[in-house]
């Protein structure tokens, strides 16, 4: 099971008592219009924009998309860092084993059907809120950081870049880590599979 950011119990209790002021969309997108029918975990998920019963997700621009209509995910890879002993030549092909962290600008979900007049939806903020990606540090403080833990590939892309989609979209909403498996990394960086 995926580990998601959790809110304090007093925050969840406050939502239960003052649900009409909470801005949660459970009456429209949930399985029940009564807040008492939801567990702490479900309220926690709704605070993060997750409505698993109807497969809806609030994207960064503040509108909901139906993930059942999603067919592709992508991210923009800006840079990577290496272990201290490695100094690759500029514009060289990189070895996946040498990379310490990936630095991402944004993540997107693409849908077949338009939502809010768009087919490509930014989910970077959602992935940060739920704990799927972290803010970069130092010279990368304007980007998001993903450690190179797996040091393996998913298709033609590093598996660690697909992991936030695998767990926090596919796993969380569909219980199928590969439901959306068309994944593209948009980057000038070339990483060798050999």
C-alpha positions as CSV (number, residue, x, y, z in Angstrom):
1,X,0.0,0.0,0.0
2,X,1.2,3.5,-0.9
3,X,2.2,5.8,1.9
4,X,0.5,9.1,1.7
5,X,0.8,12.3,3.7
6,X,-1.6,12.2,6.6
7,X,-3.4,15.0,8.4
8,X,-3.6,15.3,12.2
9,X,-6.6,13.8,13.9
10,X,-7.8,17.2,15.2
11,X,-7.9,18.4,11.5
12,X,-9.9,15.4,10.4
13,X,-12.3,16.0,13.4
14,X,-12.7,19.6,12.4
15,X,-13.6,18.6,8.9
16,X,-16.3,16.2,10.2
17,X,-17.8,18.9,12.4
18,X,-17.6,21.7,9.8
19,X,-17.9,19.8,6.6
20,X,-20.0,22.5,4.9
21,X,-17.0,24.9,5.1
22,X,-14.4,22.3,4.0
23,X,-14.6,22.7,0.2
24,X,-14.6,18.9,-0.1
25,X,-16.5,17.6,-3.1
26,X,-17.7,14.3,-1.5
27,X,-21.4,15.1,-2.1
28,X,-20.7,15.2,-5.8
29,X,-17.8,12.9,-6.3
30,X,-17.8,10.6,-3.3
31,X,-19.8,7.4,-2.6
32,X,-22.0,9.1,0.0
33,X,-23.3,12.6,0.7
34,X,-23.0,12.0,4.5
35,X,-19.5,12.9,5.9
36,X,-20.0,10.3,8.7
37,X,-19.8,7.5,6.1
38,X,-16.2,8.2,5.4
39,X,-13.2,6.8,7.3
40,X,-10.3,9.0,8.4
41,X,-8.2,7.7,5.5
42,X,-10.9,8.6,3.0
43,X,-11.2,12.2,4.4
44,X,-7.5,12.5,4.4
45,X,-7.5,11.4,0.7
46,X,-10.3,13.9,-0.1
47,X,-8.2,16.7,1.5
48,X,-5.4,15.8,-1.0
49,X,-7.9,15.9,-3.9
50,X,-8.4,12.1,-4.2
51,X,-11.8,10.6,-4.8
52,X,-11.1,7.0,-5.4
53,X,-14.8,5.8,-5.7
54,X,-15.4,7.9,-8.8
55,X,-11.7,8.0,-10.0
56,X,-11.6,11.8,-9.8
57,X,-8.4,13.8,-9.0
58,X,-8.1,17.5,-8.4
59,X,-5.2,18.7,-10.6
60,X,-2.9,21.7,-9.8
61,X,-5.2,24.2,-11.6
62,X,-8.0,23.4,-9.2
63,X,-10.4,21.4,-11.4
64,X,-11.2,17.7,-11.3
65,X,-10.4,15.1,-14.0
66,X,-11.7,11.6,-14.4
67,X,-8.7,9.3,-14.3
68,X,-10.7,6.6,-16.0
69,X,-10.3,8.8,-19.2
70,X,-6.5,9.1,-18.7
71,X,-4.2,7.4,-21.2
72,X,-0.8,8.8,-20.8
73,X,1.5,10.4,-18.2
74,X,4.7,12.5,-18.7
75,X,7.3,14.5,-16.8
76,X,9.8,17.1,-17.7
77,X,13.3,16.1,-16.6
78,X,15.6,19.1,-16.3
79,X,18.8,17.8,-14.6
80,X,20.4,15.0,-12.6
81,X,23.0,14.9,-9.9
82,X,25.7,12.3,-9.5
83,X,27.7,10.8,-6.7
84,X,30.7,13.0,-5.8
85,X,33.3,10.8,-7.5
86,X,31.7,11.1,-10.9
87,X,32.2,14.1,-13.2
88,X,30.6,13.4,-16.7
89,X,31.6,15.4,-19.7
90,X,29.0,18.0,-20.7
91,X,26.4,16.7,-23.2
92,X,27.6,13.1,-22.8
93,X,25.3,10.0,-22.5
94,X,24.8,9.3,-18.9
95,X,24.9,5.9,-17.2
96,X,21.8,5.3,-15.0
97,X,24.0,3.7,-12.3
98,X,25.9,7.0,-11.8
99,X,22.9,9.2,-11.2
100,X,22.0,10.1,-7.6
101,X,18.9,12.2,-8.1
102,X,16.6,13.3,-10.9
103,X,15.3,16.9,-10.9
104,X,11.9,17.3,-12.4
105,X,10.0,20.5,-13.4
106,X,6.5,19.1,-13.8
107,X,4.4,15.9,-14.1
108,X,1.3,15.7,-16.3
109,X,-1.7,13.3,-17.0
110,X,-3.2,13.3,-20.4
111,X,-6.9,12.5,-20.9
112,X,-8.8,11.4,-24.0
113,X,-11.6,13.7,-23.1
114,X,-11.1,17.4,-22.3
115,X,-11.6,18.7,-18.7
116,X,-11.7,22.4,-18.3
117,X,-10.9,22.7,-22.0
118,X,-7.6,20.8,-21.6
119,X,-6.3,17.3,-22.4
120,X,-3.0,17.7,-20.6
121,X,-3.2,18.3,-16.8
122,X,-0.5,19.3,-14.4
123,X,-0.3,17.1,-11.3
124,X,3.1,18.2,-9.8
125,X,1.5,19.9,-6.8
126,X,-0.7,16.9,-6.1
127,X,2.4,14.6,-6.2
128,X,4.2,16.9,-3.8
129,X,1.2,17.2,-1.4
130,X,0.7,13.4,-1.3
131,X,4.4,12.7,-0.7
132,X,5.3,11.2,-4.1
133,X,8.0,13.8,-4.9
134,X,10.1,16.2,-2.8
135,X,11.3,19.8,-3.3
136,X,14.9,20.0,-4.6
137,X,17.6,21.6,-2.5
138,X,20.5,24.0,-3.1
139,X,20.9,24.9,-6.7
140,X,17.8,22.8,-7.5
141,X,15.4,24.4,-5.0
142,X,13.1,25.5,-7.9
143,X,12.7,21.9,-9.1
144,X,11.4,18.6,-7.6
145,X,13.7,15.8,-6.6
146,X,13.4,12.0,-7.0
147,X,16.2,9.8,-5.8
148,X,17.6,7.1,-8.1
149,X,16.7,4.2,-5.9
150,X,15.8,1.5,-8.3
151,X,18.7,2.1,-10.8
152,X,16.7,0.2,-13.5
153,X,14.4,1.1,-16.4
154,X,10.7,1.0,-17.0
155,X,10.6,0.6,-20.8
156,X,12.9,3.3,-22.0
157,X,12.7,5.6,-19.0
158,X,14.3,5.3,-15.5
159,X,11.8,3.4,-13.2
160,X,12.1,6.0,-10.4
161,X,10.6,8.7,-12.7
162,X,7.6,6.4,-13.4
163,X,7.2,5.4,-9.7
164,X,5.1,8.5,-8.7
165,X,2.6,7.6,-11.4
166,X,2.8,3.9,-10.6
167,X,1.9,4.4,-6.9
168,X,0.0,7.6,-6.6
169,X,-2.1,7.4,-9.7
170,X,-2.3,3.8,-10.8
171,X,-1.9,2.1,-7.4
172,X,-4.0,4.5,-5.4
173,X,-6.9,4.9,-7.9
174,X,-6.9,1.5,-9.7
175,X,-5.0,-1.0,-7.6
176,X,-3.1,-1.7,-10.8
177,X,0.4,-0.3,-10.9
178,X,0.4,-0.4,-14.7
179,X,-3.1,0.9,-15.6
180,X,-1.5,4.0,-17.2
181,X,1.7,2.7,-18.6
182,X,2.3,5.0,-21.5
183,X,4.9,7.3,-19.9
184,X,7.1,9.9,-21.5
185,X,10.1,11.7,-20.1
186,X,10.6,15.0,-21.9
187,X,14.3,16.0,-21.6
188,X,17.5,16.8,-23.5
189,X,19.3,14.4,-21.1
190,X,20.2,11.1,-22.7
191,X,20.5,8.1,-20.3
192,X,22.1,4.9,-21.5
193,X,20.3,1.6,-21.1
194,X,23.6,-0.3,-21.3
